[in-house]
Amino acid sequence: MKNKEIYLVVLIFLLLGCKNEVYKIPDPELGFNTMLTYGTMTDYDGNVYQTIKIGNQTWMAENLRVTHFNNGRPIEHIMSDSIWGSSWYYGGAVAYCVYANHEGNRKRYGLLYTNRVVGRNAPANVAPPGWHVPSNEEWITLFNHLGADSVVGGQLKEAGFVHWQAPNVGATNSSGFTALPGGYRSPQGVFVGLGTTGIWWSSTNRIIKTYPGKGVSLSYDTNAVFCERDSFIEFGYAQNFGLSVRLVKD
């Protein structure tokens, strides 16, 4: 009987030890910083996302993958390279896609959206109530909170090489933002950059008609954030680029 009691105590100790150890290891699927506390948010489609408070802001810690605006209107899913590219001539499509049309990329990297989904000419709000697509100023607030330009990119990027290609310079994910390299879709419909680049829309628009959208970019080979704070005025993306989206809380 005594031996059984000792065995039970040892077993409980080992199980608790394993539980604590597992908690400290980053999630191999999405790479969250498990030393931080995350919340949750739900979109129109019922997708549940992790959220993280950084300074006075609360951000999504995953890329958006909703396929409807919050009024129920569906967003067009364009798979064809030629159809995506031809939308340029019609003022840009209100559309999304999955990187390389591979459904395995949807949950992990989120969807890629045209500027018509998030920009000034969007037909409705893509964010659920209480959330919105961040402006340039809100992105800059995030960067300012994290400090010097030389470390901001690393604090945003998921650590390690599960998703980011080596060397993934400076990546610590100390902020909990968990930026992943979801790549982008070019105006010609070509998929580029999975594993090396992540680009997110801003809601702030440029005046130039053909390049109306602002964006924030991270790369595997630098600790910097593009656009840098002093370059937002000049930097923009064509309206039918397919970029990732993060939302920030109102």
VOKOLNU-117200 format. One record per residue: residue number from 1; chain; x, y, z of N, C-alpha, C in turn. Coordinates in steps of 0.001 Angstrom, whole numbers, always signed. Layout:
<rs>
[NUM; A; [X; Y; Z]; [X; Y; Z]; [X; Y; Z]]
...
</rs>
This chain:
<rs>
[1; A; [+837; -1211; +0]; [+0; +0; +0]; [+870; +1259; +0]]
[2; A; [+1930; +1189; +832]; [+2822; +2339; +921]; [+3491; +2614; -414]]
[3; A; [+3881; +1535; -1107]; [+4520; +1701; -2412]; [+3574; +2346; -3417]]
[4; A; [+2296; +1961; -3357]; [+1294; +2543; -4257]; [+1132; +4034; -4004]]
[5; A; [+1153; +4415; -2710]; [+1016; +5833; -2365]; [+2205; +6632; -2892]]
[6; A; [+3406; +6052; -2727]; [+4609; +6730; -3227]; [+4544; +6872; -4745]]
[7; A; [+4097; +5805; -5422]; [+3972; +5829; -6879]; [+2998; +6914; -7334]]
[8; A; [+1870; +7035; -6591]; [+861; +8035; -6946]; [+1408; +9449; -6806]]
[9; A; [+2147; +9694; -5707]; [+2737; +11023; -5483]; [+3724; +11365; -6597]]
[10; A; [+4577; +10387; -6947]; [+5562; +10614; -8017]; [+4870; +10873; -9346]]
[11; A; [+3795; +10124; -9630]; [+3061; +10300; -10882]; [+2442; +11688; -10967]]
[12; A; [+1826; +12142; -9867]; [+1217; +13481; -9847]; [+2285; +14546; -10061]]
[13; A; [+3439; +14366; -9411]; [+4543; +15313; -9566]; [+5009; +15406; -11006]]
[14; A; [+5143; +14242; -11641]; [+5589; +14226; -13031]; [+4581; +14866; -13954]]
[15; A; [+3304; +14598; -13720]; [+2264; +15183; -14570]; [+2224; +16690; -14433]]
[16; A; [+2320; +17170; -13199]; [+2308; +18618; -12980]; [+3553; +19249; -13595]]
[17; A; [+4685; +18578; -13450]; [+5923; +19088; -14035]; [+5825; +19167; -15532]]
[18; A; [+5249; +18142; -16169]; [+5089; +18149; -17620]; [+4155; +19251; -18056]]
[19; A; [+3092; +19452; -17286]; [+2124; +20491; -17637]; [+2787; +21859; -17644]]
[20; A; [+3580; +22145; -16585]; [+4253; +23436; -16502]; [+5263; +23597; -17629]]
[21; A; [+5952; +22516; -17965]; [+6965; +22580; -19004]; [+6331; +22846; -20367]]
[22; A; [+5207; +22192; -20624]; [+4503; +22393; -21890]; [+4027; +23838; -22011]]
[23; A; [+3568; +24409; -20896]; [+3068; +25780; -20908]; [+4158; +26765; -21299]]
[24; A; [+5409; +26471; -20951]; [+6508; +27390; -21217]; [+7020; +27304; -22649]]
[25; A; [+6666; +26241; -23373]; [+7129; +26075; -24739]; [+6175; +26763; -25699]]
[26; A; [+6659; +27624; -26605]; [+5770; +28296; -27560]; [+4937; +27305; -28367]]
[27; A; [+3700; +27675; -28624]; [+2797; +26860; -29430]; [+3433; +26608; -30794]]
[28; A; [+3639; +25356; -31181]; [+4311; +25076; -32460]; [+3463; +25426; -33667]]
[29; A; [+2154; +25629; -33481]; [+1297; +25972; -34611]; [+1310; +27467; -34902]]
[30; A; [+1109; +28287; -33879]; [+1017; +29725; -34106]; [+2063; +30525; -33349]]
[31; A; [+2869; +29914; -32528]; [+4022; +30572; -31934]; [+3730; +31681; -30958]]
[32; A; [+2624; +31610; -30209]; [+2329; +32643; -29222]; [+3391; +32659; -28122]]
[33; A; [+3567; +33814; -27508]; [+4463; +33948; -26369]; [+3711; +33474; -25126]]
[34; A; [+3989; +32267; -24685]; [+3215; +31679; -23593]; [+3553; +32258; -22227]]
[35; A; [+4494; +33188; -22164]; [+4778; +33880; -20910]; [+3840; +35075; -20719]]
[36; A; [+3039; +35384; -21723]; [+2105; +36502; -21651]; [+666; +36003; -21567]]
[37; A; [-243; +36901; -21185]; [-1657; +36562; -21069]; [-2420; +37092; -22272]]
[38; A; [-3122; +36210; -22953]; [-3884; +36573; -24138]; [-5384; +36579; -23827]]
[39; A; [-6104; +37416; -24580]; [-7557; +37395; -24541]; [-8079; +36770; -25820]]
[40; A; [-9369; +36954; -26088]; [-9952; +36419; -27318]; [-10919; +37424; -27942]]
[41; A; [-11137; +37254; -29234]; [-12090; +38056; -29996]; [-12699; +37152; -31057]]
[42; A; [-13974; +37395; -31403]; [-14679; +36570; -32381]; [-15176; +37440; -33528]]
[43; A; [-14968; +36971; -34779]; [-15420; +37744; -35935]; [-16818; +37321; -36386]]
[44; A; [-17295; +37908; -37470]; [-18651; +37649; -37971]; [-18875; +36174; -38302]]
[45; A; [-17838; +35511; -38811]; [-17953; +34105; -39209]; [-17863; +33137; -38039]]
[46; A; [-17554; +33664; -36856]; [-17399; +32801; -35693]; [-15976; +32347; -35430]]
[47; A; [-15005; +32845; -36211]; [-13599; +32534; -35942]; [-13169; +33203; -34636]]
[48; A; [-12491; +32462; -33787]; [-12013; +32990; -32511]; [-10512; +33230; -32602]]
[49; A; [-10076; +34424; -32197]; [-8673; +34819; -32295]; [-8109; +35132; -30916]]
[50; A; [-6801; +34927; -30769]; [-6097; +35405; -29586]; [-5858; +36904; -29736]]
[51; A; [-5936; +37634; -28629]; [-5648; +39073; -28618]; [-4609; +39358; -27546]]
[52; A; [-3903; +40466; -27699]; [-2850; +40816; -26746]; [-2864; +42324; -26467]]
[53; A; [-2720; +42692; -25218]; [-2630; +44108; -24866]; [-1169; +44532; -24894]]
[54; A; [-888; +45582; -25672]; [+468; +46120; -25793]; [+380; +47608; -25486]]
[55; A; [+911; +48028; -24352]; [+738; +49411; -23921]; [-726; +49668; -23627]]
[56; A; [-1277; +50721; -24222]; [-2692; +51050; -24037]; [-3575; +50514; -25157]]
[57; A; [-3003; +49725; -26054]; [-3759; +49177; -27176]; [-3962; +47672; -27004]]
[58; A; [-5065; +47168; -27565]; [-5291; +45730; -27626]; [-5380; +45325; -29090]]
[59; A; [-4504; +44407; -29500]; [-4380; +43978; -30884]; [-4769; +42515; -31044]]
[60; A; [-5199; +42155; -32252]; [-5276; +40754; -32602]; [-3861; +40192; -32598]]
[61; A; [-3704; +38966; -32125]; [-2412; +38298; -32163]; [-2382; +37248; -33269]]
[62; A; [-3355; +37301; -34156]; [-3431; +36436; -35335]; [-3925; +37272; -36505]]
[63; A; [-3692; +36793; -37711]; [-4183; +37492; -38891]; [-5654; +37185; -39131]]
[64; A; [-6357; +38179; -39617]; [-7793; +38051; -39870]; [-8078; +37009; -40953]]
[65; A; [-9173; +36258; -40781]; [-9576; +35278; -41798]; [-11092; +35269; -42017]]
[66; A; [-11732; +36384; -41744]; [-13169; +36494; -41961]; [-13473; +36598; -43461]]
[67; A; [-14609; +36077; -43893]; [-14987; +36106; -45317]; [-16260; +36918; -45556]]
[68; A; [-16712; +37646; -44538]; [-17888; +38517; -44666]; [-17602; +39846; -43975]]
[69; A; [-18247; +40896; -44457]; [-18266; +42142; -43708]; [-19211; +41962; -42510]]
[70; A; [-19161; +42905; -41575]; [-19964; +42701; -40368]; [-21454; +42951; -40565]]
[71; A; [-21846; +43312; -41790]; [-23276; +43391; -42118]; [-23760; +42138; -42845]]
[72; A; [-22875; +41144; -42970]; [-23239; +39892; -43611]; [-22907; +39793; -45077]]
[73; A; [-22496; +40883; -45703]; [-22147; +40840; -47125]; [-20893; +39991; -47332]]
[74; A; [-20928; +39019; -48246]; [-19751; +38179; -48485]; [-18656; +38937; -49228]]
[75; A; [-17418; +38580; -48936]; [-16258; +39099; -49646]; [-15887; +38079; -50712]]
[76; A; [-15676; +38527; -51936]; [-15407; +37604; -53031]; [-14087; +36854; -52835]]
[77; A; [-14120; +35563; -53078]; [-12920; +34734; -53002]; [-12388; +34534; -54420]]
[78; A; [-11237; +35134; -54727]; [-10652; +35017; -56065]; [-9425; +34103; -55992]]
[79; A; [-9497; +32987; -56687]; [-8386; +32040; -56733]; [-7519; +32239; -57972]]
[80; A; [-8119; +32559; -59093]; [-7427; +32670; -60374]; [-6452; +33844; -60401]]
[81; A; [-5221; +33586; -60840]; [-4230; +34656; -60995]; [-4710; +35704; -61997]]
[82; A; [-5258; +35253; -63119]; [-5658; +36180; -64178]; [-6837; +37045; -63753]]
[83; A; [-7790; +36466; -63045]; [-8945; +37254; -62582]; [-8503; +38251; -61526]]
[84; A; [-7639; +37814; -60615]; [-7111; +38747; -59598]; [-6381; +39898; -60290]]
[85; A; [-5544; +39590; -61267]; [-4798; +40620; -61975]; [-5683; +41554; -62776]]
[86; A; [-6721; +41016; -63407]; [-7594; +41847; -64235]; [-8430; +42807; -63406]]
[87; A; [-8579; +42524; -62110]; [-9390; +43415; -61266]; [-8779; +44807; -61164]]
[88; A; [-7475; +44896; -61490]; [-6803; +46192; -61498]; [-7512; +47181; -62413]]
[89; A; [-7976; +46701; -63533]; [-8569; +47580; -64543]; [-9991; +48007; -64178]]
[90; A; [-10544; +47407; -63155]; [-11911; +47743; -62744]; [-11935; +48405; -61377]]
[91; A; [-10829; +49034; -61043]; [-10775; +49760; -59778]; [-10468; +48886; -58583]]
[92; A; [-10076; +47654; -58816]; [-9755; +46751; -57711]; [-10975; +45997; -57220]]
[93; A; [-10793; +44728; -56938]; [-11899; +43900; -56473]; [-12037; +43977; -54953]]
[94; A; [-13246; +43761; -54468]; [-13485; +43587; -53032]; [-13299; +42092; -52782]]
[95; A; [-12075; +41681; -52488]; [-11751; +40255; -52559]; [-10730; +39828; -51516]]
[96; A; [-10705; +38498; -51317]; [-9688; +37878; -50478]; [-9179; +36620; -51170]]
[97; A; [-8083; +36080; -50648]; [-7574; +34796; -51132]; [-6809; +34116; -50008]]
[98; A; [-6548; +32830; -50191]; [-5660; +32067; -49319]; [-4327; +31940; -50046]]
[99; A; [-3208; +32111; -49346]; [-1905; +32068; -49996]; [-1753; +30763; -50772]]
[100; A; [-1399; +30912; -52065]; [-1174; +29792; -52985]; [-2414; +28927; -53158]]
[101; A; [-3589; +29459; -52743]; [-4845; +28701; -52817]; [-4750; +27372; -52073]]
[102; A; [-3908; +27343; -51050]; [-3708; +26136; -50248]; [-4439; +26317; -48921]]
[103; A; [-5483; +25545; -48702]; [-6321; +25738; -47523]; [-5570; +25540; -46217]]
[104; A; [-4455; +24813; -46264]; [-3665; +24637; -45062]; [-3067; +25941; -44546]]
[105; A; [-3017; +26963; -45398]; [-2468; +28265; -44994]; [-3502; +29169; -44334]]
[106; A; [-4779; +28821; -44424]; [-5839; +29712; -43935]; [-5761; +29937; -42428]]
[107; A; [-5785; +28876; -41645]; [-5798; +29013; -40182]; [-4490; +29589; -39666]]
[108; A; [-3392; +29158; -40240]; [-2096; +29573; -39713]; [-1746; +31011; -40075]]
[109; A; [-1919; +31379; -41331]; [-1472; +32704; -41789]; [-2609; +33694; -42015]]
[110; A; [-3856; +33251; -41920]; [-4973; +34139; -42202]; [-5160; +34334; -43696]]
[111; A; [-6023; +35289; -44058]; [-6329; +35554; -45457]; [-5608; +36814; -45932]]
[112; A; [-5486; +36939; -47254]; [-4923; +38131; -47881]; [-6064; +38909; -48524]]
[113; A; [-6150; +40203; -48241]; [-7275; +41035; -48684]; [-6803; +42176; -49580]]
[114; A; [-7657; +42583; -50498]; [-7381; +43776; -51290]; [-7685; +45022; -50462]]
[115; A; [-7191; +46159; -50936]; [-7438; +47416; -50233]; [-8918; +47778; -50208]]
[116; A; [-9674; +47293; -51192]; [-11108; +47596; -51237]; [-11872; +46965; -50072]]
[117; A; [-11255; +46034; -49379]; [-11896; +45418; -48209]; [-11691; +46276; -46965]]
[118; A; [-10548; +46958; -46889]; [-10198; +47665; -45653]; [-10067; +49170; -45818]]
[119; A; [-9983; +49665; -47042]; [-9675; +51066; -47277]; [-10878; +51980; -47309]]
[120; A; [-10637; +53175; -47807]; [-11650; +54228; -47822]; [-12875; +53847; -48633]]
[121; A; [-12690; +53031; -49681]; [-13801; +52667; -50560]; [-14432; +51325; -50218]]
[122; A; [-14138; +50790; -49048]; [-14743; +49518; -48640]; [-16256; +49684; -48515]]
[123; A; [-17034; +48699; -48986]; [-18495; +48812; -48942]; [-19080; +48667; -47546]]
[124; A; [-18325; +48115; -46611]; [-18803; +47932; -45235]; [-17588; +47705; -44342]]
[125; A; [-17841; +47546; -43052]; [-16766; +47356; -42078]; [-16427; +45872; -41969]]
[126; A; [-15164; +45525; -42131]; [-14752; +44133; -42052]; [-14529; +43694; -40604]]
[127; A; [-14443; +44658; -39690]; [-14171; +44350; -38287]; [-15468; +44145; -37507]]
[128; A; [-15462; +43277; -36511]; [-16637; +43134; -35645]; [-16796; +44373; -34767]]
[129; A; [-17963; +44589; -34179]; [-18171; +45757; -33310]; [-17112; +45823; -32211]]
[130; A; [-16595; +47036; -32011]; [-15580; +47240; -30984]; [-14160; +47127; -31480]]
[131; A; [-14002; +46814; -32800]; [-12674; +46671; -33393]; [-12616; +47421; -34716]]
[132; A; [-11399; +47691; -35204]; [-11259; +48372; -36487]; [-9875; +48117; -37073]]
[133; A; [-9745; +48391; -38368]; [-8451; +48306; -39040]; [-7595; +49483; -38566]]
[134; A; [-6366; +49250; -38104]; [-5555; +50334; -37545]; [-5119; +51360; -38580]]
[135; A; [-5047; +52599; -38151]; [-4541; +53685; -38989]; [-3024; +53764; -38863]]
[136; A; [-2399; +54608; -39683]; [-956; +54850; -39551]; [-595; +55260; -38130]]
[137; A; [-1398; +56157; -37572]; [-1105; +56690; -36245]; [-1146; +55584; -35189]]
[138; A; [-2068; +54638; -35358]; [-2161; +53553; -34381]; [-1001; +52571; -34516]]
[139; A; [-567; +52330; -35757]; [+637; +51520; -35932]; [+1833; +52207; -35274]]
[140; A; [+1955; +53517; -35486]; [+3088; +54261; -34933]; [+3040; +54259; -33407]]
[141; A; [+1839; +54340; -32830]; [+1703; +54245; -31367]; [+2260; +52918; -30864]]
[142; A; [+1966; +51841; -31589]; [+2506; +50536; -31237]; [+4030; +50545; -31283]]
[143; A; [+4586; +51077; -32382]; [+6044; +51110; -32528]; [+6686; +51953; -31426]]
[144; A; [+6098; +53101; -31139]; [+6652; +53988; -30116]; [+6678; +53315; -28746]]
[145; A; [+5652; +52550; -28453]; [+5603; +51861; -27164]; [+6727; +50831; -27043]]
[146; A; [+7053; +50180; -28155]; [+8069; +49125; -28122]; [+9487; +49671; -28131]]
[147; A; [+9663; +50939; -28508]; [+10961; +51566; -28367]; [+11682; +51843; -29663]]
[148; A; [+12997; +51642; -29641]; [+13864; +52022; -30755]; [+13545; +51221; -32009]]
[149; A; [+13703; +51873; -33156]; [+13459; +51206; -34437]; [+14277; +49928; -34597]]
[150; A; [+15443; +49892; -33968]; [+16352; +48761; -34140]; [+15866; +47479; -33477]]
[151; A; [+14843; +47577; -32618]; [+14351; +46371; -31930]; [+12864; +46104; -32149]]
[152; A; [+12157; +47031; -32774]; [+10707; +46894; -32906]; [+10319; +45649; -33701]]
[153; A; [+10984; +45442; -34840]; [+10617; +44307; -35677]; [+10736; +42985; -34952]]
[154; A; [+11831; +42816; -34198]; [+12040; +41583; -33470]; [+11018; +41351; -32385]]
[155; A; [+10572; +42417; -31734]; [+9565; +42282; -30685]; [+8201; +41880; -31247]]
[156; A; [+7973; +42169; -32529]; [+6699; +41838; -33161]; [+6694; +40440; -33767]]
[157; A; [+7855; +39985; -34247]; [+7913; +38728; -35000]; [+7900; +37505; -34082]]
[158; A; [+7217; +36459; -34535]; [+7280; +35164; -33860]; [+8740; +34721; -33777]]
[159; A; [+9143; +34202; -32620]; [+10518; +33740; -32446]; [+10737; +32391; -33119]]
[160; A; [+11994; +32128; -33473]; [+12357; +30831; -34015]; [+12142; +30715; -35511]]
[161; A; [+12169; +29468; -35980]; [+12155; +29216; -37424]; [+11045; +28249; -37844]]
[162; A; [+10011; +28119; -37006]; [+8892; +27248; -37378]; [+8197; +27793; -38615]]
[163; A; [+8034; +29134; -38659]; [+7376; +29765; -39802]; [+8291; +30736; -40534]]
[164; A; [+9096; +31480; -39772]; [+10017; +32432; -40383]; [+11265; +31708; -40877]]
[165; A; [+11732; +32082; -42039]; [+12982; +31552; -42574]; [+14160; +32127; -41791]]
[166; A; [+15212; +31348; -41594]; [+16425; +31842; -40949]; [+17055; +32941; -41810]]
[167; A; [+17641; +33979; -41183]; [+18013; +34053; -39763]; [+16939; +34665; -38856]]
[168; A; [+15817; +35122; -39373]; [+14753; +35740; -38565]; [+15361; +36710; -37556]]
[169; A; [+16036; +37708; -38078]; [+16867; +38622; -37293]; [+16101; +39265; -36138]]
[170; A; [+16641; +39116; -34929]; [+16144; +39805; -33745]; [+14840; +39310; -33179]]
[171; A; [+14243; +38261; -33747]; [+12884; +37871; -33360]; [+12814; +37306; -31943]]
[172; A; [+11964; +37936; -31110]; [+11728; +37475; -29736]; [+10246; +37333; -29424]]
[173; A; [+9386; +38042; -30169]; [+7951; +38101; -29878]; [+7679; +38520; -28438]]
[174; A; [+8532; +39352; -27894]; [+8346; +39794; -26509]; [+7067; +40594; -26333]]
[175; A; [+6556; +41187; -27397]; [+5308; +41959; -27329]; [+4078; +41067; -27313]]
[176; A; [+4210; +39836; -27824]; [+3068; +38942; -27959]; [+2297; +39128; -29245]]
[177; A; [+2724; +40056; -30097]; [+2023; +40343; -31349]; [+2023; +39138; -32292]]
[178; A; [+3081; +38337; -32242]; [+3172; +37069; -32986]; [+2982; +37269; -34489]]
[179; A; [+3765; +38178; -35054]; [+3712; +38411; -36502]; [+4273; +37210; -37246]]
[180; A; [+3524; +36718; -38226]; [+3944; +35587; -39043]; [+4196; +36029; -40483]]
[181; A; [+5053; +35319; -41201]; [+5388; +35684; -42584]; [+4390; +35107; -43571]]
[182; A; [+3198; +35704; -43609]; [+2127; +35182; -44463]; [+2246; +35541; -45923]]
[183; A; [+3321; +36289; -46296]; [+3502; +36667; -47691]; [+2455; +37642; -48175]]
[184; A; [+2341; +37776; -49502]; [+1356; +38688; -50084]; [+1032; +38226; -51501]]
[185; A; [+19; +38848; -52096]; [-316; +38574; -53493]; [-118; +39848; -54288]]
[186; A; [+629; +39762; -55375]; [+937; +40936; -56182]; [-273; +41367; -57007]]
[187; A; [-249; +42590; -57569]; [-1351; +43040; -58423]; [-1573; +42155; -59646]]
[188; A; [-587; +41367; -60009]; [-726; +40448; -61144]; [-1277; +39086; -60712]]
[189; A; [-1508; +38928; -59423]; [-2068; +37684; -58919]; [-1043; +36670; -58467]]
[190; A; [+252; +37045; -58431]; [+1320; +36123; -58063]; [+1513; +36127; -56546]]
[191; A; [+1660; +34934; -55970]; [+1904; +34810; -54536]; [+3398; +34896; -54261]]
[192; A; [+3761; +35719; -53267]; [+5169; +35995; -52979]; [+5396; +36049; -51468]]
[193; A; [+6543; +35520; -51003]; [+7045; +35859; -49678]; [+6635; +35006; -48504]]
[194; A; [+5941; +33887; -48702]; [+5597; +33057; -47555]; [+6876; +32572; -46881]]
[195; A; [+6974; +32810; -45590]; [+8167; +32413; -44845]; [+9208; +33496; -44711]]
[196; A; [+9123; +34541; -45516]; [+10128; +35608; -45467]; [+9545; +36984; -45182]]
[197; A; [+8265; +37190; -45467]; [+7686; +38535; -45411]; [+6270; +38508; -44844]]
[198; A; [+5967; +39504; -44039]; [+4594; +39732; -43593]; [+4251; +41188; -43828]]
[199; A; [+3091; +41461; -44440]; [+2677; +42843; -44713]; [+1219; +42996; -44298]]
[200; A; [+937; +44083; -43557]; [-406; +44321; -43028]; [-920; +45681; -43489]]
[201; A; [-2195; +45721; -43858]; [-2813; +46969; -44289]; [-2948; +47960; -43135]]
[202; A; [-2896; +49227; -43484]; [-3326; +50330; -42632]; [-4618; +50871; -43224]]
[203; A; [-5458; +51461; -42397]; [-6696; +52055; -42915]; [-6457; +53426; -43520]]
[204; A; [-5268; +53992; -43291]; [-4940; +55302; -43840]; [-4653; +55172; -45332]]
[205; A; [-5272; +56026; -46141]; [-5113; +55960; -47592]; [-4197; +57051; -48108]]
[206; A; [-3604; +56760; -49249]; [-2852; +57777; -49969]; [-3808; +58511; -50914]]
[207; A; [-3402; +59697; -51328]; [-4216; +60474; -52267]; [-4067; +59924; -53679]]
[208; A; [-2892; +59354; -53991]; [-2641; +58839; -55338]; [-3606; +57701; -55638]]
[209; A; [-4330; +57796; -56744]; [-5399; +56847; -57056]; [-4894; +55424; -57258]]
[210; A; [-3794; +55266; -57997]; [-3354; +53912; -58345]; [-2657; +53199; -57186]]
[211; A; [-2166; +53958; -56216]; [-1526; +53353; -55047]; [-2153; +53944; -53783]]
[212; A; [-3385; +53538; -53470]; [-4124; +54201; -52405]; [-3849; +53670; -51013]]
[213; A; [-3215; +52496; -50877]; [-3167; +51831; -49579]; [-1836; +51922; -48872]]
[214; A; [-1884; +52124; -47576]; [-688; +52095; -46738]; [-486; +50687; -46205]]
[215; A; [+750; +50364; -45822]; [+1036; +49052; -45280]; [+2247; +49046; -44378]]
[216; A; [+2332; +48025; -43526]; [+3447; +47835; -42612]; [+4065; +46475; -42916]]
[217; A; [+5390; +46439; -43095]; [+6054; +45213; -43551]; [+7156; +44785; -42590]]
[218; A; [+7272; +43462; -42386]; [+8351; +42859; -41617]; [+9029; +41806; -42482]]
[219; A; [+10324; +41591; -42255]; [+11075; +40647; -43072]; [+11962; +39755; -42206]]
[220; A; [+12284; +38581; -42731]; [+13105; +37604; -42018]; [+14547; +38056; -41848]]
[221; A; [+15024; +38984; -42684]; [+16441; +39320; -42701]; [+16765; +40675; -42086]]
[222; A; [+15813; +41248; -41344]; [+16064; +42536; -40701]; [+15204; +42671; -39449]]
[223; A; [+15673; +43511; -38547]; [+14941; +43806; -37312]; [+14093; +45066; -37463]]
[224; A; [+14130; +45668; -38645]; [+13427; +46927; -38886]; [+11965; +46688; -39249]]
[225; A; [+11197; +47759; -39166]; [+9810; +47764; -39625]; [+9731; +48679; -40825]]
[226; A; [+9079; +48225; -41882]; [+8856; +49055; -43065]; [+7348; +49195; -43244]]
[227; A; [+6773; +50368; -43392]; [+7522; +51604; -43551]; [+8019; +52110; -42201]]
[228; A; [+9182; +52722; -42208]; [+9638; +53363; -40997]; [+8720; +54539; -40689]]
[229; A; [+8818; +55022; -39503]; [+7883; +56053; -39046]; [+7888; +57300; -39931]]
[230; A; [+9047; +57647; -40477]; [+9137; +58865; -41281]; [+8848; +58615; -42757]]
[231; A; [+8449; +57389; -43108]; [+8223; +57072; -44519]; [+6762; +56792; -44849]]
[232; A; [+5881; +56886; -43873]; [+4481; +56559; -44110]; [+3864; +57433; -45204]]
[233; A; [+4287; +58681; -45293]; [+3679; +59601; -46257]; [+3922; +59129; -47693]]
[234; A; [+5078; +58513; -47945]; [+5437; +58154; -49308]; [+5122; +56708; -49685]]
[235; A; [+4949; +55864; -48700]; [+4878; +54426; -48983]; [+3438; +53979; -49174]]
[236; A; [+3183; +53211; -50229]; [+1826; +52735; -50461]; [+1811; +51484; -51310]]
[237; A; [+657; +50819; -51323]; [+463; +49601; -52111]; [-700; +49789; -53066]]
[238; A; [-580; +49158; -54231]; [-1673; +49191; -55197]; [-2918; +48564; -54580]]
[239; A; [-4089; +49004; -55070]; [-5343; +48627; -54429]; [-5665; +47140; -54516]]
[240; A; [-5083; +46425; -55488]; [-5361; +44992; -55548]; [-4166; +44144; -55120]]
[241; A; [-3240; +44715; -54343]; [-2322; +43877; -53591]; [-3144; +43055; -52602]]
[242; A; [-2737; +41839; -52324]; [-3351; +41042; -51273]; [-2461; +41038; -50054]]
[243; A; [-2892; +41702; -48984]; [-2093; +41815; -47770]; [-2865; +41272; -46566]]
[244; A; [-2134; +40978; -45511]; [-2751; +40512; -44271]; [-3421; +41669; -43543]]
[245; A; [-4273; +41328; -42570]; [-4986; +42336; -41783]; [-4942; +41962; -40308]]
[246; A; [-4592; +42922; -39488]; [-4760; +42833; -38040]; [-5737; +43917; -37637]]
[247; A; [-6500; +43667; -36599]; [-7432; +44655; -36069]; [-6964; +45114; -34702]]
[248; A; [-7348; +46335; -34336]; [-7045; +46880; -33023]; [-8365; +47265; -32371]]
[249; A; [-8417; +47167; -31068]; [-9649; +47429; -30326]; [-9940; +48929; -30257]]
[250; A; [-11223; +49288; -30360]; [-11646; +50696; -30305]; [-11223; +51327; -28975]]
</rs>
